Amino acid sequence: MTDIPLWVSIVAILLLLVLSGFFSGSETALTAASRARMHALEKSGNKRAILVARLIEYRERLIGALLLGNNLVNILASALATSLMLKYFGDAGVAYATIVMTLMVLIFSEVLPKTWAISNAEKFALSVAPVVHWLVIIFGPIVAAIEVIVRLVLRIFGIRIDETTAVLSAHEELRGTLDFQHKEGALIKADRDRIGGLLDLAELEVSDVMVHRTKLFALNADLPPDELIKDVLASPYTRIPLWRDDPDNMVGLLHAKDVLRAIATVKGDAEQFELEKVMSPLWFVPDTTSLQNQLNAFLKRKTHFALVVDEYGEVMGLVTLEDILEEIVGEIADEHDIELPGLNPQTDGSVIVEGSVPIRDFNRATEWHLPDEEATTIAGLVIHEAKMIPEERQIFTFHGFRFTVLSREKNRITRLRMMALNPSQDATKVSK
């Protein structure tokens, strides 16, 4: 067997390093390419985008084929280099080949192509997609066999890998993207909160955003017509629930516009006003209904108002379409809204907060991160953590904050002072 000429060996090694760089760059580009961007290009008819989308869909098979190709060319290049070095340097050639090939592979087959690919992942992915597509087809049977072996080995250690299992759900992936873009300065807080609020609709229940029954404005249906009309016109609300005999016995819903129409019909004569003709039935929904389902129900029924009941059928509060929309766009105020004190930043870095302020609204306004799994309001969180009804001036410390109870009415905490124990959290940056 004749010896391979020196120049042939060098050219072969260089070509193999180029192929290795192709595999490495392709893997980086195809795994980093934006699926949303590829989907948009696919809809516009870009054939290469269709290939990229198909490759990303079968990501495990794609990575397996690229790793197989990469290892084949790297091992072959190392074998040729070792053979060449042994010929010219004897036994020391093994060490020389190891050092040289490690540097060559690291620089020209790993770092350089991957840096190039990550700098413009979509363009790189579109360029290599046709070639990679055929490589996946050619290496497909071998990769499939390797996947079976890998799953069997992992199963021995009690690890079961499902081909359809995703590491992150779509919501978690979007949420992570939002937080990252906000951290990088590409997305302002308001936009992040709006998109994040939309993602949270499926996870929140109506009990998380409802107006509690203690703040529910309702009228007695047995009031004299003139007094009832006066109260309706004086109310800042358009839709008013009605009760009879007992405040817990809700009997109907009154719309201010219907009252005005009825008054106009009877030419302002309150004695001729008939409540039963303008009163509409109430809609009751369970407190465990998700906001996403409730929003869809509001849109389907073309109504904006529902009473929330617990598992025993007792009224817990009310929820409106506006309450759900505020979870997405933030607080919606109009000229009839009553401004109530909620968050008051202090010069010492603390915040005086009403006990009824929802934790989610507080977190949004302050960029602090109080848990809202066990309680809906700030007062509820303090009671849950303290395992008691605190007295005024009592101080508690948990979740990285110091809570001081400023005032209490009966068993209800009305005002607290909060101080972050982490000095980097500045209450003066609270957005109202």
C-alpha positions in Angstrom: 0.0 0.0 0.0 1.5 3.3 -1.1 1.8 6.2 1.3 -0.7 9.1 0.9 1.0 12.3 -0.3 1.5 15.0 2.3 -0.6 17.5 0.4 -3.5 15.1 0.0 -3.6 14.5 3.8 -3.5 18.2 4.6 -6.2 19.0 2.1 -8.4 16.2 3.4 -8.0 17.4 7.0 -8.9 20.9 6.1 -12.0 19.8 4.2 -13.1 17.7 7.2 -12.6 20.7 9.5 -14.8 22.7 7.1 -17.5 20.0 7.2 -17.2 19.9 11.0 -17.7 23.7 11.1 -20.8 23.3 8.8 -22.4 20.8 11.1 -21.6 22.9 14.2 -22.9 26.1 12.7 -26.0 24.4 11.3 -26.9 22.9 14.6 -26.6 26.3 16.3 -28.5 28.2 13.6 -31.4 25.7 13.4 -31.9 25.4 17.1 -31.6 29.2 17.7 -33.7 30.3 14.7 -37.0 32.0 15.7 -39.9 29.7 15.1 -42.2 32.6 14.9 -40.0 34.2 12.2 -39.9 31.0 10.3 -43.6 30.6 10.5 -44.1 34.1 9.1 -41.8 33.3 6.2 -43.5 29.9 5.7 -46.9 31.6 5.4 -45.4 34.0 2.7 -44.4 30.9 0.7 -40.6 30.8 1.4 -39.7 27.2 0.5 -36.5 27.2 2.6 -38.5 28.4 5.6 -40.8 25.4 5.1 -37.7 23.1 5.3 -36.5 24.9 8.4 -39.8 24.6 10.1 -40.0 20.8 9.3 -36.4 20.3 10.6 -37.2 22.2 13.8 -40.4 20.2 14.3 -38.3 17.0 14.5 -35.5 18.6 16.5 -34.3 15.4 18.2 -33.8 13.7 14.8 -32.1 16.9 13.4 -29.6 17.2 16.3 -28.9 13.5 16.1 -28.0 13.6 12.4 -25.8 16.7 12.8 -24.0 15.3 15.8 -23.5 12.0 13.9 -22.0 13.9 10.9 -19.9 16.1 13.2 -18.4 13.2 15.1 -17.7 11.3 11.9 -15.7 14.1 10.3 -13.9 15.1 13.6 -12.8 11.5 14.3 -11.7 11.0 10.7 -9.7 14.3 10.7 -8.1 13.4 14.0 -7.1 9.9 12.7 -5.5 11.4 9.6 -3.7 14.0 11.6 -2.4 11.4 14.0 -1.2 9.2 11.2 0.5 12.1 9.5 2.3 13.2 12.8 3.4 9.7 13.6 5.0 9.4 10.2 7.1 12.6 10.6 7.6 12.8 14.4 7.4 9.2 15.6 5.7 8.4 18.9 5.7 12.1 19.9 3.4 12.7 16.9 0.4 11.6 19.0 0.8 14.5 21.4 1.4 16.9 18.6 -1.7 15.7 16.7 -3.8 16.0 19.9 -2.7 19.6 20.5 -3.0 20.8 16.9 -6.4 19.1 16.2 -7.8 20.3 19.5 -7.0 23.9 18.6 -8.1 23.6 15.0 -11.4 21.9 15.9 -12.1 24.3 18.8 -11.4 27.5 16.8 -12.4 26.7 13.2 -15.0 24.0 13.7 -16.7 25.1 16.9 -16.3 28.7 18.1 -16.0 30.4 14.7 -19.0 28.7 12.9 -21.2 28.9 16.0 -20.5 32.5 16.6 -21.2 33.2 12.9 -24.4 31.2 13.1 -25.8 32.8 16.3 -25.1 36.3 15.0 -27.7 35.7 12.2 -29.5 32.5 13.0 -32.4 32.9 10.6 -30.3 33.7 7.6 -27.8 30.9 8.3 -30.6 28.4 8.9 -32.3 29.3 5.6 -29.0 28.8 3.8 -28.1 25.4 5.2 -31.6 23.9 5.3 -31.6 22.2 1.9 -28.3 20.3 2.6 -29.2 19.5 6.2 -32.6 18.2 5.0 -30.9 15.5 2.9 -28.4 14.7 5.7 -31.3 14.0 8.1 -32.9 11.7 5.5 -29.6 9.8 4.9 -28.7 9.5 8.5 -32.3 9.0 9.6 -32.2 5.2 10.1 -28.9 5.3 12.1 -30.2 8.2 14.3 -33.5 6.4 14.9 -31.5 3.4 16.1 -29.4 5.6 18.4 -32.5 7.2 19.8 -33.9 3.8 20.8 -30.7 2.8 22.5 -30.5 6.1 24.4 -34.1 5.8 25.6 -33.5 2.2 26.7 -30.3 3.2 28.6 -32.1 6.1 30.3 -35.0 3.9 31.3 -32.6 1.7 33.2 -31.9 4.7 35.4 -35.6 5.4 35.8 -35.6 8.3 33.3 -38.4 8.2 30.7 -38.1 10.5 27.7 -41.3 11.1 25.7 -40.7 12.3 22.2 -43.7 14.7 22.4 -42.7 16.1 25.8 -41.7 19.8 25.7 -39.3 21.2 28.2 -41.2 24.5 28.4 -44.8 25.1 27.6 -45.7 27.8 25.1 -46.8 30.1 27.9 -43.6 29.6 29.8 -41.5 30.2 26.7 -43.3 33.4 25.9 -43.1 34.6 29.5 -39.3 33.9 29.5 -38.9 35.8 26.3 -40.9 38.8 27.7 -38.8 38.9 30.8 -35.6 38.6 28.9 -36.5 41.4 26.4 -37.6 43.7 29.2 -34.3 43.0 31.0 -32.4 43.8 27.8 -34.3 47.0 27.4 -36.1 46.0 24.2 -39.5 45.9 25.8 -40.9 48.6 28.2 -42.5 47.5 31.5 -46.1 48.5 30.3 -45.9 46.4 27.2 -44.4 43.5 29.1 -47.2 43.7 31.7 -49.9 43.8 29.0 -48.7 40.8 27.2 -48.0 39.0 30.4 -51.5 39.7 31.7 -52.9 38.1 28.6 -50.8 35.0 29.2 -52.0 34.8 32.8 -55.7 34.7 31.9 -55.8 30.9 31.8 -54.0 30.6 35.2 -56.2 33.1 37.1 -59.7 32.6 38.5 -62.5 35.1 38.8 -62.0 35.1 42.5 -58.6 36.7 42.0 -60.0 39.8 40.3 -63.6 40.1 41.6 -64.9 43.0 43.7 -65.5 41.5 47.1 -69.0 41.5 48.5 -67.9 43.9 51.2 -67.3 46.5 48.5 -70.4 45.5 46.4 -72.8 48.4 45.7 -76.3 47.1 45.5 -79.8 48.6 46.1 -82.9 47.4 47.8 -85.5 46.5 45.2 -88.3 47.4 47.7 -87.3 51.1 47.9 -89.9 53.6 46.8 -89.5 54.3 43.0 -88.5 57.9 43.5 -85.8 57.0 46.0 -84.6 54.1 43.9 -84.3 56.3 40.8 -82.4 58.9 42.8 -79.9 56.3 44.1 -79.4 54.9 40.6 -78.7 58.4 39.2 -76.3 59.3 42.0 -74.4 56.0 41.7 -71.1 56.0 39.7 -72.0 52.6 38.3 -73.9 51.7 35.2 -75.0 48.2 36.3 -76.4 47.8 39.8 -77.5 44.5 41.4 -80.7 44.5 43.4 -81.6 42.6 46.5 -84.9 42.0 48.4 -85.6 41.2 52.0 -81.9 40.4 52.7 -78.7 41.8 51.2 -77.6 38.3 50.3 -80.8 37.6 48.4 -79.9 39.1 45.0 -83.0 39.2 42.7 -82.0 41.1 39.6 -79.8 43.6 37.7 -80.6 47.2 36.9 -79.0 49.1 34.1 -78.9 52.9 34.5 -79.7 53.4 30.7 -82.8 51.3 31.1 -83.9 53.4 34.0 -83.4 56.6 32.0 -85.5 55.2 29.1 -88.3 54.2 31.5 -88.3 57.6 33.1 -88.5 59.3 29.7 -91.4 57.0 28.7 -93.5 58.0 31.8 -92.4 61.6 31.3 -90.6 61.8 34.7 -93.5 60.5 36.8 -91.8 58.2 39.3 -95.1 56.8 40.5 -95.6 55.1 37.1 -92.1 53.6 37.1 -92.3 49.8 37.1 -89.1 48.2 38.3 -90.0 44.7 37.1 -90.1 45.9 33.5 -86.5 47.2 33.5 -84.9 44.7 35.8 -83.0 41.9 34.1 -82.0 38.5 35.5 -78.6 38.1 37.2 -75.9 35.8 35.9 -74.0 33.7 38.6 -70.6 32.2 37.9 -68.5 29.9 40.0 -65.5 31.5 41.8 -63.2 28.8 40.2 -63.9 29.9 36.6 -60.7 30.9 34.8 -60.5 34.4 33.5 -59.9 33.1 30.0 -63.2 31.1 30.1 -65.0 34.0 31.7 -63.8 36.5 29.1 -65.0 34.1 26.3 -68.4 33.8 28.2 -68.8 37.5 28.4 -68.1 37.9 24.7 -70.5 35.1 23.8 -73.3 36.3 26.0 -72.7 40.0 25.1 -72.9 41.0 28.7 -70.4 42.7 31.0 -71.5 41.8 34.5 -71.7 38.6 36.6 -72.0 37.7 40.3 -69.5 35.3 41.7 -70.6 32.5 44.0 -68.7 29.9 46.0 -69.3 26.1 46.2 -72.3 26.7 48.6 -74.0 29.2 46.2 -73.2 32.2 48.5 -72.4 35.4 46.7 -68.7 36.3 47.1 -68.5 39.3 44.9 -68.9 40.5 41.3 -66.8 40.4 38.2 -67.1 42.5 35.1 -65.6 42.5 31.7 -63.6 45.6 32.7 -62.0 43.7 35.6 -60.7 41.1 33.2 -59.5 43.7 30.7 -57.6 45.5 33.4 -55.6 42.4 34.0 -54.3 42.9 30.4 -54.1 46.6 29.9 -53.8 47.8 33.5 -56.1 50.1 35.5 -58.9 51.6 33.4 -60.1 54.9 34.9 -62.9 57.2 33.7 -64.4 60.5 34.9 -66.8 58.6 37.2 -64.3 56.4 38.9 -63.7 57.2 42.6 -60.0 57.5 43.3 -59.1 55.5 46.4 -55.7 55.6 48.2 -53.8 52.4 47.3 -50.1 52.7 47.3 -48.2 55.6 48.9 -44.4 55.5 48.5 -42.5 57.1 51.4 -39.2 58.9 51.4 -37.6 56.3 53.6 -38.1 53.6 50.9 -41.2 52.1 52.5 -44.8 51.9 51.1 -48.0 52.5 52.9 -50.6 50.3 51.3 -54.3 49.6 51.8 -54.9 46.1 53.0 -57.4 45.5 50.2 -54.9 46.1 47.4 -54.6 43.0 45.3 -51.1 41.4 45.4 -51.0 41.2 41.6 -51.6 44.9 41.2 -49.1 45.6 43.9 -46.4 43.5 42.2 -47.1 45.2 38.9 -46.8 48.7 40.4 -43.7 48.1 42.5 -41.8 45.5 40.5 -41.7 43.5 43.8 -42.5 39.8 43.9 -44.9 38.9 46.6 -46.5 35.4 46.3 -50.1 35.4 45.3 -50.9 31.7 45.4 -52.3 31.6 48.9 -53.9 35.0 49.2 -55.4 37.6 46.9 -54.8 40.8 48.8 -51.9 42.2 50.9 -54.0 41.9 54.1 -54.8 38.3 53.2 -51.1 37.5 52.7 -50.2 38.9 56.2 -53.0 36.9 57.9 -52.0 33.8 56.0 -48.4 34.1 57.0 -49.0 35.2 60.6 -51.6 32.5 61.2 -53.6 35.0 63.2 -55.5 38.3 63.1 -52.7 40.8 63.8 -53.1 43.7 66.2 -52.2 47.3 65.3 -48.5 48.1 65.4 -47.5 44.4 65.1 -44.6 43.8 62.9 -44.0 40.7 60.7 -41.1 39.8 58.4 -41.4 37.3 55.6 -40.7 37.0 51.8 -38.0 39.6 52.2 -40.3 42.4 53.5 -41.2 43.9 56.8 -44.9 44.4 57.3 -46.2 46.8 60.0 -50.0 46.8 60.7 -51.0 50.5 60.9 -54.8 50.2 61.3 -57.4 47.5 61.7 -61.2 47.6 61.7 -62.7 44.6 63.6 -61.0 41.6 62.0 -60.0 43.4 58.8 -56.5 44.9 58.2 -57.0 48.2 56.5 -53.5 49.8 56.2 -50.0 48.5 56.4 -46.5 49.8 56.0 -44.2 47.7 53.9 -40.4 47.9 53.8 -38.2 45.8 51.5 -35.3 44.3 53.4 -33.2 44.4 50.2 -31.9 48.0 49.8 -31.8 47.7 46.0 -35.6 47.8 46.0 -36.6 51.4 46.0 -40.2 52.2 46.8 -39.9 55.7 45.3 -39.9 54.0 41.9 -43.5 52.8 42.4 -45.6 53.5 39.4 -49.1 54.7 40.2 
